[in-house]
């Protein structure tokens, strides 16, 4: 606990170390010339050691080796103790491994490996010496912890840390205190091949370019088998990390993570690790397929690249997260700081049928997180699939988080949700999704789901919608505190049939294209099934136009069949009542309520409509003939509002309605 957070009532003696022991004169038998020469140095060293070993008398000091006693050989014994103790503690945490160097090329029989830094048995050693090999044999090369010991079946190269075994064809057992470096093959007076034998794992980290995997990452070699072997080498129960050094890894068949736990696939810190798909067709496998009853799987700092082609010439999904019926669930999957681009062909849905490709395709998983990731220039940035015939089953995503990511220039949707239970989208940028005009296209599309929250994000230039629901059952939807900029002649936000208990609040909605003659800010074009429990709220939003725009309707409630019931529109601002408009800005109708017979219990209160200057509103609030019992309270109209209220409704209730300023 930090000292500043400790309660003042705690006795400091409970957590502060005891004062150091007083200085003790060293025990030195010869007090002649030696005492005069180094006695002062010995005193200082011994005092320092005693402080380290005995400063906290309440703690038992445990070491691998005995602390040397003070005698004539104390300094030498102390050096040996510190070196051995440090190595033993290092070996407790890490397997022996090569940090760098220790490799040479083919050619002459005498070679100088690259400068070696290695930890055999936990000891830190370096080496720059040379090795001379006999002709016509296979040699196994190791680095040993010292330069003097005799090591069974290995011969030392001069006085170096290098030892060789040139008598065995098969790889000999590794002696304690050593690390394998190379397999060297000689023939006809020269070295014909050199294979890197660095340890494949360092503290649970597997390097796909290290032995025995040897992925190339050169963009042309097929690295599929090497990488799959590296993934399979991670213990499925205890996990580990598969590391991809910078490079482009060509993939010709899906990489599978099946029923693994605590696995991380990690790229280089500079983002230069690229998996490139070479798979094309009409129902193509993904680059990465995460499946089975695994948990805590992370993909971090990787790039996934397709060929940017459509149809049969293009690629399938980049990443698929699919438990595929496994129980317990596939759970806790994190896609962290990845970049996914160019997947515009056709992949497979959860049944194996062909579908348009997605950067990330997720279904049948629990606790999925997409964080700090860019997914762009795909058909879908993110697609969450489900069995909508029975959304009560586990065939959908449960508890998903999408945060601090960017979905840009995807063909159909930045994010599309077929069904999800518990989705949080926050601090996102979703833009330039250029849909084909289908009902579900645009930046974000949702068909079905429970407990969906979208907040603190930016949506821009979606086509046809920035956000839309699409004829499914949605329970508890919150869209809050987002910045929405719309560039097409259509509605920004569309609410369709089947949405229960939705709130659209505190958003900034801005039209930035001229003459939105058929556009709406928020369009509710199908009614909400039910009564008060299926209510909707549009509160605290700011509807703006800029650059001399003409806007048709800011809010339109006009279902074609099912009537809307129990709707609140409150505290919104339409236009620019405080700073004025931009010349000839025009809002035709701020709030337009129409629809079939049965429209009722609609409250419109505390809204502000108009421009202080430079803009006009034709109609503030319009109530259609089929609307019963609308309630209008304390709405304010500013500047030029030709008709503040146009009321054709039945039994409309007005309280202090029509205030002008």
Secondary structure, DSSP 8 states (H G I E B T S, - for coil): --GGGS-TTS-GGGTS------------S--SHHHHHHHHHHHHHHHHHHHHHHS-TTS----SS----SSTTHHHHHHHHHHHHHHHHHHHH---EEEE-----SBSSEE--S-EEEEETTEEEEE---EE--SSSEEEEEEES-SS---TT-EE-TTSSEEEE-S-SS-----TTEEEEEEEEEETTEEEEEEE---SEETTEEETTSTTT----EEEEE-HHHHHHHHHTS-TTT-EEEEE-SEEEEESS-EEEES-EEEEEEE-TTS-EEEEE---SSS---SEEEESS-EEEEEES-EEE----BGGGS---SEEEE-TT-SS--EEEEEES-EEE--BSEEE-TTS-EEE-EEEEEESEEEEEEES-EEESSSEEEEE---GGGTTSS-SEEEEEEES-EEES-SSEEEEES-EEEEEEES-EEE--B--S-TT-EEEEE-SEEEEEEES-EEES-BS-SEEE-SS-EEEEEEES-EEEE-SSS-SEEE-TTEEEEEEES-EEEE-SS-EEEEEEEEE-S--SSSGGG-EEEES-EEEE-SS-EEEEEEEE--SSS--EEEEEES-EEEETTT--SSSEEEEEEEEE--STTEEEEEEES-EEEESSSEEEEEEEEE-TTEES-EEES-EEESEEEEEEEE--BS-EEES--EE-
